[in-house]
Amino acid sequence: MIDPTTEEGLRQAGYDGFVTIGTLRETGFAGIPHQPGVYLALYPSEDAPRFLPVSPAATLGKELATIPVGELEDDWVE
């Protein structure tokens, strides 16, 4: 059975193009396509995430990129 909560499991399921958030920041988020699609963020940590009040994508002209922190916390899947 494929584990969709790990990078290895996602690779087995056919996902590719894994890039770290650090790399995205270093490249000015150049690796994010401008066309619609399905994108996945894998958070490989036991610690709860800390959501930013304003999305960095908002600086890329994506006005609707920021989602309220409470909504993100409610939607987070362990």
mmJSON file of the N, C-alpha and C atoms, coordinates in Angstrom:
{"data_MODEL":{"atom_site":{
"group_PDB":["ATOM","ATOM","ATOM","ATOM","ATOM","ATOM","ATOM","ATOM","ATOM","ATOM","ATOM","ATOM","ATOM","ATOM","ATOM","ATOM","ATOM","ATOM","ATOM","ATOM","ATOM","ATOM","ATOM","ATOM","ATOM","ATOM","ATOM","ATOM","ATOM","ATOM","ATOM","ATOM","ATOM","ATOM","ATOM","ATOM","ATOM","ATOM","ATOM","ATOM","ATOM","ATOM","ATOM","ATOM","ATOM","ATOM","ATOM","ATOM","ATOM","ATOM","ATOM","ATOM","ATOM","ATOM","ATOM","ATOM","ATOM","ATOM","ATOM","ATOM","ATOM","ATOM","ATOM","ATOM","ATOM","ATOM","ATOM","ATOM","ATOM","ATOM","ATOM","ATOM","ATOM","ATOM","ATOM","ATOM","ATOM","ATOM","ATOM","ATOM","ATOM","ATOM","ATOM","ATOM","ATOM","ATOM","ATOM","ATOM","ATOM","ATOM","ATOM","ATOM","ATOM","ATOM","ATOM","ATOM","ATOM","ATOM","ATOM","ATOM","ATOM","ATOM","ATOM","ATOM","ATOM","ATOM","ATOM","ATOM","ATOM","ATOM","ATOM","ATOM","ATOM","ATOM","ATOM","ATOM","ATOM","ATOM","ATOM","ATOM","ATOM","ATOM","ATOM","ATOM","ATOM","ATOM","ATOM","ATOM","ATOM","ATOM","ATOM","ATOM","ATOM","ATOM","ATOM","ATOM","ATOM","ATOM","ATOM","ATOM","ATOM","ATOM","ATOM","ATOM","ATOM","ATOM","ATOM","ATOM","ATOM","ATOM","ATOM","ATOM","ATOM","ATOM","ATOM","ATOM","ATOM","ATOM","ATOM","ATOM","ATOM","ATOM","ATOM","ATOM","ATOM","ATOM","ATOM","ATOM","ATOM","ATOM","ATOM","ATOM","ATOM","ATOM","ATOM","ATOM","ATOM","ATOM","ATOM","ATOM","ATOM","ATOM","ATOM","ATOM","ATOM","ATOM","ATOM","ATOM","ATOM","ATOM","ATOM","ATOM","ATOM","ATOM","ATOM","ATOM","ATOM","ATOM","ATOM","ATOM","ATOM","ATOM","ATOM","ATOM","ATOM","ATOM","ATOM","ATOM","ATOM","ATOM","ATOM","ATOM","ATOM","ATOM","ATOM","ATOM","ATOM","ATOM","ATOM","ATOM","ATOM","ATOM","ATOM","ATOM","ATOM","ATOM","ATOM","ATOM","ATOM","ATOM","ATOM","ATOM","ATOM","ATOM"],
"id":[1,2,3,4,5,6,7,8,9,10,11,12,13,14,15,16,17,18,19,20,21,22,23,24,25,26,27,28,29,30,31,32,33,34,35,36,37,38,39,40,41,42,43,44,45,46,47,48,49,50,51,52,53,54,55,56,57,58,59,60,61,62,63,64,65,66,67,68,69,70,71,72,73,74,75,76,77,78,79,80,81,82,83,84,85,86,87,88,89,90,91,92,93,94,95,96,97,98,99,100,101,102,103,104,105,106,107,108,109,110,111,112,113,114,115,116,117,118,119,120,121,122,123,124,125,126,127,128,129,130,131,132,133,134,135,136,137,138,139,140,141,142,143,144,145,146,147,148,149,150,151,152,153,154,155,156,157,158,159,160,161,162,163,164,165,166,167,168,169,170,171,172,173,174,175,176,177,178,179,180,181,182,183,184,185,186,187,188,189,190,191,192,193,194,195,196,197,198,199,200,201,202,203,204,205,206,207,208,209,210,211,212,213,214,215,216,217,218,219,220,221,222,223,224,225,226,227,228,229,230,231,232,233,234],
"type_symbol":["N","C","C","N","C","C","N","C","C","N","C","C","N","C","C","N","C","C","N","C","C","N","C","C","N","C","C","N","C","C","N","C","C","N","C","C","N","C","C","N","C","C","N","C","C","N","C","C","N","C","C","N","C","C","N","C","C","N","C","C","N","C","C","N","C","C","N","C","C","N","C","C","N","C","C","N","C","C","N","C","C","N","C","C","N","C","C","N","C","C","N","C","C","N","C","C","N","C","C","N","C","C","N","C","C","N","C","C","N","C","C","N","C","C","N","C","C","N","C","C","N","C","C","N","C","C","N","C","C","N","C","C","N","C","C","N","C","C","N","C","C","N","C","C","N","C","C","N","C","C","N","C","C","N","C","C","N","C","C","N","C","C","N","C","C","N","C","C","N","C","C","N","C","C","N","C","C","N","C","C","N","C","C","N","C","C","N","C","C","N","C","C","N","C","C","N","C","C","N","C","C","N","C","C","N","C","C","N","C","C","N","C","C","N","C","C","N","C","C","N","C","C","N","C","C","N","C","C","N","C","C","N","C","C"],
"label_atom_id":["N","CA","C","N","CA","C","N","CA","C","N","CA","C","N","CA","C","N","CA","C","N","CA","C","N","CA","C","N","CA","C","N","CA","C","N","CA","C","N","CA","C","N","CA","C","N","CA","C","N","CA","C","N","CA","C","N","CA","C","N","CA","C","N","CA","C","N","CA","C","N","CA","C","N","CA","C","N","CA","C","N","CA","C","N","CA","C","N","CA","C","N","CA","C","N","CA","C","N","CA","C","N","CA","C","N","CA","C","N","CA","C","N","CA","C","N","CA","C","N","CA","C","N","CA","C","N","CA","C","N","CA","C","N","CA","C","N","CA","C","N","CA","C","N","CA","C","N","CA","C","N","CA","C","N","CA","C","N","CA","C","N","CA","C","N","CA","C","N","CA","C","N","CA","C","N","CA","C","N","CA","C","N","CA","C","N","CA","C","N","CA","C","N","CA","C","N","CA","C","N","CA","C","N","CA","C","N","CA","C","N","CA","C","N","CA","C","N","CA","C","N","CA","C","N","CA","C","N","CA","C","N","CA","C","N","CA","C","N","CA","C","N","CA","C","N","CA","C","N","CA","C","N","CA","C","N","CA","C","N","CA","C","N","CA","C","N","CA","C","N","CA","C"],
"label_alt_id":[null,null,null,null,null,null,null,null,null,null,null,null,null,null,null,null,null,null,null,null,null,null,null,null,null,null,null,null,null,null,null,null,null,null,null,null,null,null,null,null,null,null,null,null,null,null,null,null,null,null,null,null,null,null,null,null,null,null,null,null,null,null,null,null,null,null,null,null,null,null,null,null,null,null,null,null,null,null,null,null,null,null,null,null,null,null,null,null,null,null,null,null,null,null,null,null,null,null,null,null,null,null,null,null,null,null,null,null,null,null,null,null,null,null,null,null,null,null,null,null,null,null,null,null,null,null,null,null,null,null,null,null,null,null,null,null,null,null,null,null,null,null,null,null,null,null,null,null,null,null,null,null,null,null,null,null,null,null,null,null,null,null,null,null,null,null,null,null,null,null,null,null,null,null,null,null,null,null,null,null,null,null,null,null,null,null,null,null,null,null,null,null,null,null,null,null,null,null,null,null,null,null,null,null,null,null,null,null,null,null,null,null,null,null,null,null,null,null,null,null,null,null,null,null,null,null,null,null,null,null,null,null,null,null],
"label_comp_id":["MET","MET","MET","ILE","ILE","ILE","ASP","ASP","ASP","PRO","PRO","PRO","THR","THR","THR","THR","THR","THR","GLU","GLU","GLU","GLU","GLU","GLU","GLY","GLY","GLY","LEU","LEU","LEU","ARG","ARG","ARG","GLN","GLN","GLN","ALA","ALA","ALA","GLY","GLY","GLY","TYR","TYR","TYR","ASP","ASP","ASP","GLY","GLY","GLY","PHE","PHE","PHE","VAL","VAL","VAL","THR","THR","THR","ILE","ILE","ILE","GLY","GLY","GLY","THR","THR","THR","LEU","LEU","LEU","ARG","ARG","ARG","GLU","GLU","GLU","THR","THR","THR","GLY","GLY","GLY","PHE","PHE","PHE","ALA","ALA","ALA","GLY","GLY","GLY","ILE","ILE","ILE","PRO","PRO","PRO","HIS","HIS","HIS","GLN","GLN","GLN","PRO","PRO","PRO","GLY","GLY","GLY","VAL","VAL","VAL","TYR","TYR","TYR","LEU","LEU","LEU","ALA","ALA","ALA","LEU","LEU","LEU","TYR","TYR","TYR","PRO","PRO","PRO","SER","SER","SER","GLU","GLU","GLU","ASP","ASP","ASP","ALA","ALA","ALA","PRO","PRO","PRO","ARG","ARG","ARG","PHE","PHE","PHE","LEU","LEU","LEU","PRO","PRO","PRO","VAL","VAL","VAL","SER","SER","SER","PRO","PRO","PRO","ALA","ALA","ALA","ALA","ALA","ALA","THR","THR","THR","LEU","LEU","LEU","GLY","GLY","GLY","LYS","LYS","LYS","GLU","GLU","GLU","LEU","LEU","LEU","ALA","ALA","ALA","THR","THR","THR","ILE","ILE","ILE","PRO","PRO","PRO","VAL","VAL","VAL","GLY","GLY","GLY","GLU","GLU","GLU","LEU","LEU","LEU","GLU","GLU","GLU","ASP","ASP","ASP","ASP","ASP","ASP","TRP","TRP","TRP","VAL","VAL","VAL","GLU","GLU","GLU"],
"label_asym_id":["A","A","A","A","A","A","A","A","A","A","A","A","A","A","A","A","A","A","A","A","A","A","A","A","A","A","A","A","A","A","A","A","A","A","A","A","A","A","A","A","A","A","A","A","A","A","A","A","A","A","A","A","A","A","A","A","A","A","A","A","A","A","A","A","A","A","A","A","A","A","A","A","A","A","A","A","A","A","A","A","A","A","A","A","A","A","A","A","A","A","A","A","A","A","A","A","A","A","A","A","A","A","A","A","A","A","A","A","A","A","A","A","A","A","A","A","A","A","A","A","A","A","A","A","A","A","A","A","A","A","A","A","A","A","A","A","A","A","A","A","A","A","A","A","A","A","A","A","A","A","A","A","A","A","A","A","A","A","A","A","A","A","A","A","A","A","A","A","A","A","A","A","A","A","A","A","A","A","A","A","A","A","A","A","A","A","A","A","A","A","A","A","A","A","A","A","A","A","A","A","A","A","A","A","A","A","A","A","A","A","A","A","A","A","A","A","A","A","A","A","A","A","A","A","A","A","A","A","A","A","A","A","A","A"],
"label_entity_id":["1","1","1","1","1","1","1","1","1","1","1","1","1","1","1","1","1","1","1","1","1","1","1","1","1","1","1","1","1","1","1","1","1","1","1","1","1","1","1","1","1","1","1","1","1","1","1","1","1","1","1","1","1","1","1","1","1","1","1","1","1","1","1","1","1","1","1","1","1","1","1","1","1","1","1","1","1","1","1","1","1","1","1","1","1","1","1","1","1","1","1","1","1","1","1","1","1","1","1","1","1","1","1","1","1","1","1","1","1","1","1","1","1","1","1","1","1","1","1","1","1","1","1","1","1","1","1","1","1","1","1","1","1","1","1","1","1","1","1","1","1","1","1","1","1","1","1","1","1","1","1","1","1","1","1","1","1","1","1","1","1","1","1","1","1","1","1","1","1","1","1","1","1","1","1","1","1","1","1","1","1","1","1","1","1","1","1","1","1","1","1","1","1","1","1","1","1","1","1","1","1","1","1","1","1","1","1","1","1","1","1","1","1","1","1","1","1","1","1","1","1","1","1","1","1","1","1","1","1","1","1","1","1","1"],
"label_seq_id":[1,1,1,2,2,2,3,3,3,4,4,4,5,5,5,6,6,6,7,7,7,8,8,8,9,9,9,10,10,10,11,11,11,12,12,12,13,13,13,14,14,14,15,15,15,16,16,16,17,17,17,18,18,18,19,19,19,20,20,20,21,21,21,22,22,22,23,23,23,24,24,24,25,25,25,26,26,26,27,27,27,28,28,28,29,29,29,30,30,30,31,31,31,32,32,32,33,33,33,34,34,34,35,35,35,36,36,36,37,37,37,38,38,38,39,39,39,40,40,40,41,41,41,42,42,42,43,43,43,44,44,44,45,45,45,46,46,46,47,47,47,48,48,48,49,49,49,50,50,50,51,51,51,52,52,52,53,53,53,54,54,54,55,55,55,56,56,56,57,57,57,58,58,58,59,59,59,60,60,60,61,61,61,62,62,62,63,63,63,64,64,64,65,65,65,66,66,66,67,67,67,68,68,68,69,69,69,70,70,70,71,71,71,72,72,72,73,73,73,74,74,74,75,75,75,76,76,76,77,77,77,78,78,78],
"pdbx_PDB_ins_code":[null,null,null,null,null,null,null,null,null,null,null,null,null,null,null,null,null,null,null,null,null,null,null,null,null,null,null,null,null,null,null,null,null,null,null,null,null,null,null,null,null,null,null,null,null,null,null,null,null,null,null,null,null,null,null,null,null,null,null,null,null,null,null,null,null,null,null,null,null,null,null,null,null,null,null,null,null,null,null,null,null,null,null,null,null,null,null,null,null,null,null,null,null,null,null,null,null,null,null,null,null,null,null,null,null,null,null,null,null,null,null,null,null,null,null,null,null,null,null,null,null,null,null,null,null,null,null,null,null,null,null,null,null,null,null,null,null,null,null,null,null,null,null,null,null,null,null,null,null,null,null,null,null,null,null,null,null,null,null,null,null,null,null,null,null,null,null,null,null,null,null,null,null,null,null,null,null,null,null,null,null,null,null,null,null,null,null,null,null,null,null,null,null,null,null,null,null,null,null,null,null,null,null,null,null,null,null,null,null,null,null,null,null,null,null,null,null,null,null,null,null,null,null,null,null,null,null,null,null,null,null,null,null,null],
"Cartn_x":[0.842,0.0,0.896,0.524,1.288,0.904,1.922,1.693,1.743,0.597,0.572,1.06,1.56,2.034,3.557,4.232,5.687,6.142,7.338,7.865,8.035,8.526,8.706,7.371,6.337,5.025,4.471,4.671,4.189,4.94,6.241,7.015,6.499,6.187,5.63,4.29,3.555,2.249,2.385,3.62,3.835,4.09,4.097,4.399,5.891,6.21,7.616,7.748,8.953,9.159,9.236,9.707,9.8,10.821,10.412,11.263,11.024,12.086,11.914,11.421,10.787,10.339,11.555,12.665,13.886,14.345,14.292,14.679,13.72,12.433,11.457,11.74,12.03,12.334,13.594,14.64,15.915,15.77,14.848,14.664,13.514,13.024,11.914,10.64,10.469,9.288,9.151,10.294,10.288,9.819,9.909,9.518,8.032,7.239,5.79,5.192,4.554,3.953,2.843,2.62,1.569,0.226,0.21,-1.044,-1.695,-3.008,-3.713,-3.244,-3.352,-2.969,-3.178,-2.739,-2.822,-1.422,-1.274,0.02,-0.115,0.938,0.903,2.063,1.792,2.844,3.0,4.185,4.484,5.244,4.76,5.36,5.921,7.195,7.775,8.28,7.368,7.75,6.666,7.075,6.116,5.526,6.197,5.741,4.608,3.695,2.605,3.18,2.617,3.124,2.746,3.493,3.18,2.805,1.575,1.087,1.357,1.716,1.987,0.684,0.592,-0.638,-0.852,0.234,0.148,0.998,0.43,1.141,2.228,3.429,4.461,3.995,3.053,2.54,1.794,1.319,0.614,1.54,2.855,3.813,4.061,3.537,3.705,2.5,1.657,0.472,-0.701,-0.65,-1.751,-2.535,-3.394,-4.094,-4.865,-5.405,-6.233,-5.422,-4.1,-3.243,-3.321,-3.624,-3.643,-4.979,-4.873,-6.039,-5.912,-6.999,-6.915,-6.275,-5.408,-4.68,-5.637,-6.739,-7.7,-8.248,-8.49,-8.991,-7.924,-6.678,-5.587,-5.439,-5.51,-5.398,-6.543,-7.744,-8.907,-8.78,-8.142,-8.024,-6.793,-5.899,-4.66,-4.97,-4.346,-4.514,-3.218,-3.323,-2.131,-1.548],
"Cartn_y":[-1.176,0.0,1.252,2.238,3.466,4.402,4.962,5.902,7.323,8.01,9.35,10.441,10.064,11.071,11.178,10.447,10.509,10.796,11.345,11.614,10.314,9.278,7.985,7.451,7.516,7.046,7.862,9.156,10.017,9.739,9.491,9.141,7.829,6.857,5.586,5.798,6.808,7.106,7.925,8.333,9.047,10.533,11.063,12.481,12.711,13.879,14.247,15.755,16.253,17.689,18.212,17.406,17.834,18.96,20.046,21.21,21.692,22.046,22.532,23.98,24.366,25.749,26.676,26.245,27.045,27.338,26.336,26.529,27.474,27.329,28.239,29.682,29.881,31.242,31.775,30.942,31.372,31.76,31.124,31.395,32.367,33.016,33.953,33.255,32.013,31.199,30.945,30.975,30.772,29.364,28.403,27.045,26.778,27.785,27.59,27.943,26.979,27.258,28.3,29.015,30.033,29.463,28.23,27.631,26.864,26.729,25.964,24.515,23.897,22.501,22.016,20.811,20.235,20.24,20.916,21.023,20.511,19.92,19.304,19.835,20.17,20.562,19.436,18.875,17.786,18.384,18.178,18.73,17.575,17.218,16.035,16.327,16.623,16.938,16.485,16.181,15.824,17.075,18.223,19.474,20.076,20.739,21.418,22.569,22.835,23.93,25.289,26.302,27.687,28.386,28.832,29.475,30.979,31.55,32.975,33.747,34.954,35.738,36.233,36.371,36.789,35.834,35.275,34.331,35.035,34.43,34.993,35.061,34.219,34.236,35.532,36.206,37.471,38.509,38.376,39.314,39.008,37.895,37.509,37.917,38.781,39.23,38.284,37.36,36.419,36.903,37.906,38.582,37.636,36.585,35.671,34.558,34.698,33.639,33.506,34.584,34.537,33.99,32.956,32.322,32.577,32.917,33.184,32.017,32.347,31.344,30.338,30.797,29.887,28.853,29.266,28.341,27.302,27.741,26.807,25.794,26.281,25.378,24.378,24.822,23.92,22.865,23.228,22.324,21.417,21.657,20.885,19.416,18.528,17.077,16.519,15.858,15.253,14.194],
"Cartn_z":[0.0,0.0,0.0,-0.773,-0.878,0.264,0.925,2.023,1.466,1.356,0.776,1.721,2.905,3.853,3.878,2.979,2.921,1.491,1.358,0.022,-0.758,-0.098,-0.772,-1.295,-0.457,-0.88,-2.036,-1.997,-3.084,-4.382,-4.274,-5.483,-6.081,-5.224,-5.699,-6.391,-5.957,-6.557,-7.841,-8.182,-9.433,-9.308,-8.093,-7.919,-8.168,-8.725,-8.914,-8.763,-8.917,-8.836,-7.419,-6.48,-5.093,-4.962,-4.319,-4.102,-2.68,-1.985,-0.618,-0.616,0.481,0.639,0.593,1.196,1.166,-0.252,-1.107,-2.509,-3.207,-2.935,-3.536,-3.124,-1.848,-1.372,-2.035,-2.103,-2.691,-4.162,-4.854,-6.285,-6.55,-5.502,-5.676,-6.11,-5.688,-6.004,-7.507,-8.198,-9.649,-10.039,-9.135,-9.46,-9.413,-9.047,-8.977,-10.331,-10.989,-12.295,-12.197,-13.276,-13.305,-13.756,-14.248,-14.689,-13.535,-13.603,-12.57,-12.553,-11.409,-11.299,-9.883,-9.624,-8.292,-7.716,-6.581,-5.93,-4.515,-4.008,-2.695,-1.869,-0.627,0.304,1.317,1.375,2.306,3.48,4.671,5.885,6.699,6.478,7.131,8.547,9.454,10.823,11.779,12.98,14.03,14.677,14.494,15.093,14.266,14.944,14.242,13.421,12.262,11.434,12.024,11.619,11.99,10.691,10.605,9.392,9.438,8.294,8.184,8.008,8.57,8.418,6.984,6.217,4.817,3.987,2.951,2.087,1.285,1.186,0.317,-1.135,-1.518,-2.888,-3.184,-2.142,-2.338,-2.972,-2.745,-3.337,-4.811,-5.287,-6.686,-7.521,-6.976,-7.704,-7.595,-6.644,-6.442,-5.228,-5.44,-4.358,-3.449,-3.997,-3.215,-2.564,-2.57,-2.048,-0.526,0.182,1.644,2.137,2.95,3.577,5.076,5.769,7.21,7.968,8.936,9.707,10.336,10.899,11.529,10.559,9.338,8.31,7.964,7.849,7.565,8.697,9.934,11.088,11.108,10.78,10.75,9.664,8.546,7.41,7.475,8.446,8.529,8.811,8.059,8.228,8.798,9.952,10.557,9.656],
"occupancy":[1.0,1.0,1.0,1.0,1.0,1.0,1.0,1.0,1.0,1.0,1.0,1.0,1.0,1.0,1.0,1.0,1.0,1.0,1.0,1.0,1.0,1.0,1.0,1.0,1.0,1.0,1.0,1.0,1.0,1.0,1.0,1.0,1.0,1.0,1.0,1.0,1.0,1.0,1.0,1.0,1.0,1.0,1.0,1.0,1.0,1.0,1.0,1.0,1.0,1.0,1.0,1.0,1.0,1.0,1.0,1.0,1.0,1.0,1.0,1.0,1.0,1.0,1.0,1.0,1.0,1.0,1.0,1.0,1.0,1.0,1.0,1.0,1.0,1.0,1.0,1.0,1.0,1.0,1.0,1.0,1.0,1.0,1.0,1.0,1.0,1.0,1.0,1.0,1.0,1.0,1.0,1.0,1.0,1.0,1.0,1.0,1.0,1.0,1.0,1.0,1.0,1.0,1.0,1.0,1.0,1.0,1.0,1.0,1.0,1.0,1.0,1.0,1.0,1.0,1.0,1.0,1.0,1.0,1.0,1.0,1.0,1.0,1.0,1.0,1.0,1.0,1.0,1.0,1.0,1.0,1.0,1.0,1.0,1.0,1.0,1.0,1.0,1.0,1.0,1.0,1.0,1.0,1.0,1.0,1.0,1.0,1.0,1.0,1.0,1.0,1.0,1.0,1.0,1.0,1.0,1.0,1.0,1.0,1.0,1.0,1.0,1.0,1.0,1.0,1.0,1.0,1.0,1.0,1.0,1.0,1.0,1.0,1.0,1.0,1.0,1.0,1.0,1.0,1.0,1.0,1.0,1.0,1.0,1.0,1.0,1.0,1.0,1.0,1.0,1.0,1.0,1.0,1.0,1.0,1.0,1.0,1.0,1.0,1.0,1.0,1.0,1.0,1.0,1.0,1.0,1.0,1.0,1.0,1.0,1.0,1.0,1.0,1.0,1.0,1.0,1.0,1.0,1.0,1.0,1.0,1.0,1.0,1.0,1.0,1.0,1.0,1.0,1.0,1.0,1.0,1.0,1.0,1.0,1.0],
"B_iso_or_equiv":[0.0,0.0,0.0,0.0,0.0,0.0,0.0,0.0,0.0,0.0,0.0,0.0,0.0,0.0,0.0,0.0,0.0,0.0,0.0,0.0,0.0,0.0,0.0,0.0,0.0,0.0,0.0,0.0,0.0,0.0,0.0,0.0,0.0,0.0,0.0,0.0,0.0,0.0,0.0,0.0,0.0,0.0,0.0,0.0,0.0,0.0,0.0,0.0,0.0,0.0,0.0,0.0,0.0,0.0,0.0,0.0,0.0,0.0,0.0,0.0,0.0,0.0,0.0,0.0,0.0,0.0,0.0,0.0,0.0,0.0,0.0,0.0,0.0,0.0,0.0,0.0,0.0,0.0,0.0,0.0,0.0,0.0,0.0,0.0,0.0,0.0,0.0,0.0,0.0,0.0,0.0,0.0,0.0,0.0,0.0,0.0,0.0,0.0,0.0,0.0,0.0,0.0,0.0,0.0,0.0,0.0,0.0,0.0,0.0,0.0,0.0,0.0,0.0,0.0,0.0,0.0,0.0,0.0,0.0,0.0,0.0,0.0,0.0,0.0,0.0,0.0,0.0,0.0,0.0,0.0,0.0,0.0,0.0,0.0,0.0,0.0,0.0,0.0,0.0,0.0,0.0,0.0,0.0,0.0,0.0,0.0,0.0,0.0,0.0,0.0,0.0,0.0,0.0,0.0,0.0,0.0,0.0,0.0,0.0,0.0,0.0,0.0,0.0,0.0,0.0,0.0,0.0,0.0,0.0,0.0,0.0,0.0,0.0,0.0,0.0,0.0,0.0,0.0,0.0,0.0,0.0,0.0,0.0,0.0,0.0,0.0,0.0,0.0,0.0,0.0,0.0,0.0,0.0,0.0,0.0,0.0,0.0,0.0,0.0,0.0,0.0,0.0,0.0,0.0,0.0,0.0,0.0,0.0,0.0,0.0,0.0,0.0,0.0,0.0,0.0,0.0,0.0,0.0,0.0,0.0,0.0,0.0,0.0,0.0,0.0,0.0,0.0,0.0,0.0,0.0,0.0,0.0,0.0,0.0],
"pdbx_formal_charge":[null,null,null,null,null,null,null,null,null,null,null,null,null,null,null,null,null,null,null,null,null,null,null,null,null,null,null,null,null,null,null,null,null,null,null,null,null,null,null,null,null,null,null,null,null,null,null,null,null,null,null,null,null,null,null,null,null,null,null,null,null,null,null,null,null,null,null,null,null,null,null,null,null,null,null,null,null,null,null,null,null,null,null,null,null,null,null,null,null,null,null,null,null,null,null,null,null,null,null,null,null,null,null,null,null,null,null,null,null,null,null,null,null,null,null,null,null,null,null,null,null,null,null,null,null,null,null,null,null,null,null,null,null,null,null,null,null,null,null,null,null,null,null,null,null,null,null,null,null,null,null,null,null,null,null,null,null,null,null,null,null,null,null,null,null,null,null,null,null,null,null,null,null,null,null,null,null,null,null,null,null,null,null,null,null,null,null,null,null,null,null,null,null,null,null,null,null,null,null,null,null,null,null,null,null,null,null,null,null,null,null,null,null,null,null,null,null,null,null,null,null,null,null,null,null,null,null,null,null,null,null,null,null,null],
"auth_seq_id":[1,1,1,2,2,2,3,3,3,4,4,4,5,5,5,6,6,6,7,7,7,8,8,8,9,9,9,10,10,10,11,11,11,12,12,12,13,13,13,14,14,14,15,15,15,16,16,16,17,17,17,18,18,18,19,19,19,20,20,20,21,21,21,22,22,22,23,23,23,24,24,24,25,25,25,26,26,26,27,27,27,28,28,28,29,29,29,30,30,30,31,31,31,32,32,32,33,33,33,34,34,34,35,35,35,36,36,36,37,37,37,38,38,38,39,39,39,40,40,40,41,41,41,42,42,42,43,43,43,44,44,44,45,45,45,46,46,46,47,47,47,48,48,48,49,49,49,50,50,50,51,51,51,52,52,52,53,53,53,54,54,54,55,55,55,56,56,56,57,57,57,58,58,58,59,59,59,60,60,60,61,61,61,62,62,62,63,63,63,64,64,64,65,65,65,66,66,66,67,67,67,68,68,68,69,69,69,70,70,70,71,71,71,72,72,72,73,73,73,74,74,74,75,75,75,76,76,76,77,77,77,78,78,78],
"auth_comp_id":["MET","MET","MET","ILE","ILE","ILE","ASP","ASP","ASP","PRO","PRO","PRO","THR","THR","THR","THR","THR","THR","GLU","GLU","GLU","GLU","GLU","GLU","GLY","GLY","GLY","LEU","LEU","LEU","ARG","ARG","ARG","GLN","GLN","GLN","ALA","ALA","ALA","GLY","GLY","GLY","TYR","TYR","TYR","ASP","ASP","ASP","GLY","GLY","GLY","PHE","PHE","PHE","VAL","VAL","VAL","THR","THR","THR","ILE","ILE","ILE","GLY","GLY","GLY","THR","THR","THR","LEU","LEU","LEU","ARG","ARG","ARG","GLU","GLU","GLU","THR","THR","THR","GLY","GLY","GLY","PHE","PHE","PHE","ALA","ALA","ALA","GLY","GLY","GLY","ILE","ILE","ILE","PRO","PRO","PRO","HIS","HIS","HIS","GLN","GLN","GLN","PRO","PRO","PRO","GLY","GLY","GLY","VAL","VAL","VAL","TYR","TYR","TYR","LEU","LEU","LEU","ALA","ALA","ALA","LEU","LEU","LEU","TYR","TYR","TYR","PRO","PRO","PRO","SER","SER","SER","GLU","GLU","GLU","ASP","ASP","ASP","ALA","ALA","ALA","PRO","PRO","PRO","ARG","ARG","ARG","PHE","PHE","PHE","LEU","LEU","LEU","PRO","PRO","PRO","VAL","VAL","VAL","SER","SER","SER","PRO","PRO","PRO","ALA","ALA","ALA","ALA","ALA","ALA","THR","THR","THR","LEU","LEU","LEU","GLY","GLY","GLY","LYS","LYS","LYS","GLU","GLU","GLU","LEU","LEU","LEU","ALA","ALA","ALA","THR","THR","THR","ILE","ILE","ILE","PRO","PRO","PRO","VAL","VAL","VAL","GLY","GLY","GLY","GLU","GLU","GLU","LEU","LEU","LEU","GLU","GLU","GLU","ASP","ASP","ASP","ASP","ASP","ASP","TRP","TRP","TRP","VAL","VAL","VAL","GLU","GLU","GLU"],
"auth_asym_id":["A","A","A","A","A","A","A","A","A","A","A","A","A","A","A","A","A","A","A","A","A","A","A","A","A","A","A","A","A","A","A","A","A","A","A","A","A","A","A","A","A","A","A","A","A","A","A","A","A","A","A","A","A","A","A","A","A","A","A","A","A","A","A","A","A","A","A","A","A","A","A","A","A","A","A","A","A","A","A","A","A","A","A","A","A","A","A","A","A","A","A","A","A","A","A","A","A","A","A","A","A","A","A","A","A","A","A","A","A","A","A","A","A","A","A","A","A","A","A","A","A","A","A","A","A","A","A","A","A","A","A","A","A","A","A","A","A","A","A","A","A","A","A","A","A","A","A","A","A","A","A","A","A","A","A","A","A","A","A","A","A","A","A","A","A","A","A","A","A","A","A","A","A","A","A","A","A","A","A","A","A","A","A","A","A","A","A","A","A","A","A","A","A","A","A","A","A","A","A","A","A","A","A","A","A","A","A","A","A","A","A","A","A","A","A","A","A","A","A","A","A","A","A","A","A","A","A","A","A","A","A","A","A","A"],
"auth_atom_id":["N","CA","C","N","CA","C","N","CA","C","N","CA","C","N","CA","C","N","CA","C","N","CA","C","N","CA","C","N","CA","C","N","CA","C","N","CA","C","N","CA","C","N","CA","C","N","CA","C","N","CA","C","N","CA","C","N","CA","C","N","CA","C","N","CA","C","N","CA","C","N","CA","C","N","CA","C","N","CA","C","N","CA","C","N","CA","C","N","CA","C","N","CA","C","N","CA","C","N","CA","C","N","CA","C","N","CA","C","N","CA","C","N","CA","C","N","CA","C","N","CA","C","N","CA","C","N","CA","C","N","CA","C","N","CA","C","N","CA","C","N","CA","C","N","CA","C","N","CA","C","N","CA","C","N","CA","C","N","CA","C","N","CA","C","N","CA","C","N","CA","C","N","CA","C","N","CA","C","N","CA","C","N","CA","C","N","CA","C","N","CA","C","N","CA","C","N","CA","C","N","CA","C","N","CA","C","N","CA","C","N","CA","C","N","CA","C","N","CA","C","N","CA","C","N","CA","C","N","CA","C","N","CA","C","N","CA","C","N","CA","C","N","CA","C","N","CA","C","N","CA","C","N","CA","C","N","CA","C","N","CA","C","N","CA","C","N","CA","C","N","CA","C"],
"pdbx_PDB_model_num":[1,1,1,1,1,1,1,1,1,1,1,1,1,1,1,1,1,1,1,1,1,1,1,1,1,1,1,1,1,1,1,1,1,1,1,1,1,1,1,1,1,1,1,1,1,1,1,1,1,1,1,1,1,1,1,1,1,1,1,1,1,1,1,1,1,1,1,1,1,1,1,1,1,1,1,1,1,1,1,1,1,1,1,1,1,1,1,1,1,1,1,1,1,1,1,1,1,1,1,1,1,1,1,1,1,1,1,1,1,1,1,1,1,1,1,1,1,1,1,1,1,1,1,1,1,1,1,1,1,1,1,1,1,1,1,1,1,1,1,1,1,1,1,1,1,1,1,1,1,1,1,1,1,1,1,1,1,1,1,1,1,1,1,1,1,1,1,1,1,1,1,1,1,1,1,1,1,1,1,1,1,1,1,1,1,1,1,1,1,1,1,1,1,1,1,1,1,1,1,1,1,1,1,1,1,1,1,1,1,1,1,1,1,1,1,1,1,1,1,1,1,1,1,1,1,1,1,1,1,1,1,1,1,1]
}}}
